[in-house]
Amino acid sequence: MAQLLVTALNLESVEADGIAPEAPLFGHNNGGLGLDSIDALEIALSVEQKYGVVLRADDKNGKQIFSSLRALSGHVQSCRKT
């Protein structure tokens, strides 16, 4: 999933293995990647293309789903099992 983020967002200065699983994806606090809403759309599109999981903007759990790499990965994994 980290490599998907790096590739989808063209994060040239970030290595996939350098993204801490619990670091926030949005904002720069606590080692966050500083992503924004456009980045979230790119991630959602990439996740849908690669894993077939639709991440909807109106999902009430959206903030939690995108809170960290671990949360995003866990959500995608749980959706693929069903």
N, C-alpha and C positions, 0 to 999 in steps of 0.2 A: 504494500500500500504506500509506503514511503517513496518508493521509486515511481509509482504512479503520480504522486503529487509533484515530485521534482520534474518529471517529464511533461505532465499536463500544464504546469504553470511556468515552465522554462526557468526554473530556479537555478540559474547558472552558478551562483555562489554558495549553493547548499548541496551537500552530499546526502544521499538517501539515508545512509547509516548514521548520519549526524543529527537526524531528527529524533529527539527524545520522545518516546511513546506517550508520556504524560504531559509534555509541553503543550501549551495552548496554541492552536493553529492561528487564531486571530489576536491581534494586539502584539505589542513588543514586550509586555510585562512577563516576567518569569520565563524568559527564553523563548517567547512566542515567535512564530514565523512572520507575523505582521500581515497576514492575509486580509483581503477585504471581500465585499459581497460579490464582486465580479469573479474573484478567485473561487468562491464557493460555487458559482454557476459552472465554472470550468471543471471543478472537481466532480460535481454532480454528473455532468455530461460524460466525463471520463469513466466514472464508476459504472454508469449505466452501459456504456459501450463495452467495457471490459468484463463486468460481472453480471450484467443484466438486472441490476438492482436500481430502482428508481428512487432518487432522493428528491422529495417534493419540497418546494419552498413553503408551503402552508402546513407542513408537518409540525405538530405542536411540540415535538421533541427535537426539532431541528437544531436548537442551540446546544443541546446535550450531544447530539450526534456529531456535530462539528467541533466539539470542545477540545478534542485532542486526536492524535493519530490512533491511539488505542481505542478510543470511543468510536471513531469512524470505522476502523477495522472490525470491531466487535459487532457493530450494527450491520455492516455488509455481510459478515459471516452469518449472523443470525437470520438475515433475510434470505440468504442462499439455501439455508437448511429447510425452509418451508416451501 
